[in-house]
């Protein structure tokens, strides 16, 4: 592929998918980190352009996920060191919305993989194939993971006093 064609293809992908990738990142980190990771995602996409699927959204989100995890590991190590040096832990931010707090707490009780499966489908509207690609698994494995994650979230919300009709859409089939 010629350089002009590569540039045009990447530009089209950026125009089509950058907002979705950035939204995905903003749900997981601050704006500055999200923008840095977004840039790194598209630099990586440019390097691997000839090997990427159409549409590339699943690959882009999977790459964003991995790059952000790498970034978070480094930040977490720095934060843990700073806390050890300071000898204290930061206070939890207050939450004025009890339902949001219950959902956040229930999501927090889930494993990272369950949270990822739920947010890819519910917040980002990825198809099963796109989400599977982002997670590096088959669409059928993604479907099983999504089903199980939904039920684990629903169980935790029920334990917090929410009945089935009051649960968020992501929590039941």
C-alpha positions, 0 to 999 in steps of 0.5 A: 500500500502506498504512503498516501493510501495508508495515510488516507486509510488511517485518517478515515479510521481516526475520523470514524473511531477516535471519538469511540476509543477516546470515550472508552478511555475516558471511562477508565482514566483522566483526559490527559492519559486518555488522549496520550493513549489514544495517540499511541493507539493510532500510532500502533494502528499506522504501524500495523495498518496492513494487518488490521481488520475492517472495521478496526474498532474491536482491534482499536479498543483492544489495543487501547485496553492493553496500552492503558493497562500498561500505563496504569501499572506504571502509575499504580507503582508510582502512587503506591510508592508515594503512599508508602512514603506519605504513610496514608491512603487517599479518602474515597470521594463522596457519592450523592446518588445512592443508585449510582453508588450501588452500581459502582460498588457492585461493579467494583466487587466484580473482577476486572474481566467482568467489568470490561465485558459489561462496559464494552457491550453496554457503554460502547455498543460493540457487537459481539464480534467487535467486543470479542476482538477487543478482548482477544477471544472468540465471539462465543467465548465473549457471549458466555463471559457477558452472560456470566458477568451480567448475572454476577452483577445482578446478584450483587445488585440484588444483595444491595436491595435492588429488585430485578425490575429496578436493575440496569439493562445490562444486569438481566437478559 
